[in-house]
Amino acid sequence: ITRALDSDILCELLSAVSEKRSVWITVRSSEWEVVPLKIFSSVQSGREWLMAYSPGVHEIRSYRIDFITGVRIGEIAPRFDELRGVLSGMQQNMWGVACSKRTRAQRVEFLIYIGENEEHIYRRLLREKRCGTVERIDQHTARFSAELTDSAEIRSWIRTFTGRIIQLDFGDRTAENIKIEIGSACPQDPETSMEIKGRNLVDGLPKDILIRSEEVRDAMNDCL
């Protein structure tokens, strides 16, 4: 019964997209007007998402279709083509469905080892790279890189290469916070430190590390 309801809602949404109309969607007893732009489907879970512009917050958002319990077709959306173009541009930095324009893109890069008779690993990188790029460094090494709206969405995929990753550069807002809190161009008296809580992307386990101000200063030397 639930799947039948999802199918009916999906048909209504696809019809609205085809006709470039706005819709009123009901989610958890609340109703919002949105402009449906595209339907995304996860190849891993099969979960479907509605990508739609919300006039109330003036941004494009994602809505899980299995959470939508009702759809009412609205009027023609005059800005449909414009908004569809905005979403297409945002997809250059989308690994999943996170698409906020208010967030600066985060760079993710890693080197991966490719053993003898393991060209299937390289072919898999090419097949699954989505908005990222893959570069062959040498016979046994390839580089993956991407600029992502939400780097958290790629973490589970990165973990599938556990044991093959040679180097990982996972730049995010934490790095900026470190520079602001304890970064300096000159030696400090006393030197300061900052505890960083995060997750090891290779094994997926939580990890805390202590960063000292002199370490940050050394890392920033090339930029000073």
Secondary structure, DSSP 8 states (H G I E B T S, - for coil): -HHHHHHHHHHHHHHHHHHTEEEEEEETTEEEEEEEEEEEE-TTT--EEEEEEETTTTEEEEEEGGGEEEEEEEEE-TTHHHHHHHHHHHGGG-SSS---TTS--EEEEEEEE--TT-HHHHHHHHHH-TTSEEEEEETTEEEEEEEES-GGGGHHHHHTTTTTEEEEEE--HHHHHHHHHH--SS--SS--EEEEEEE-TTT--EEEEEEEHHHHHHHHGGG-
